Amino acid sequence: MKKELYIIHGWTYSIEPWTSVVSILRLKGVTVHQLRVPGLTNESDAVWDIGSQ
């Protein structure tokens, strides 16, 4: 069975704190995807709503 995990990192503006966790998960055979969400990964003044693409 293929194991996949999607990580939305939270309000830190960085995925760096997850580096060691991601490494361990990959060693265990988990495919990890770190989602880069506008406004969470990079600072943004844009207003996002349900109609934004």
PEGI-V82130 format. One record per residue. N is the residue number from 0. SS is DSSP state (H for helix, E for strand, C for the rest). PSI is psi as a letter, one per 40 degrees, with the letter a starting at -180 (999 if undefined). Layout:
# PEGI-V82130
N/SS/PSI  N/SS/PSI
This chain:
# PEGI-V82130
0/C/h  1/C/h  2/E/h  3/E/i  4/E/h  5/E/h  6/E/h  7/E/h  8/C/e  9/C/a  10/C/f  11/C/e  12/C/e  13/C/i  14/C/e  15/H/d  16/H/e  17/H/e  18/H/d  19/H/d  20/H/d  21/H/d  22/H/d  23/H/d  24/H/d  25/H/d  26/H/d  27/C/e  28/C/e  29/E/h  30/E/h  31/E/h  32/E/h  33/E/h  34/E/h  35/C/g  36/C/h  37/C/h  38/C/e  39/C/d  40/C/d  41/C/i  42/C/i  43/C/h  44/C/e  45/C/i  46/C/h  47/C/h  48/C/a  49/C/d  50/C/e  51/C/i  52/C/999
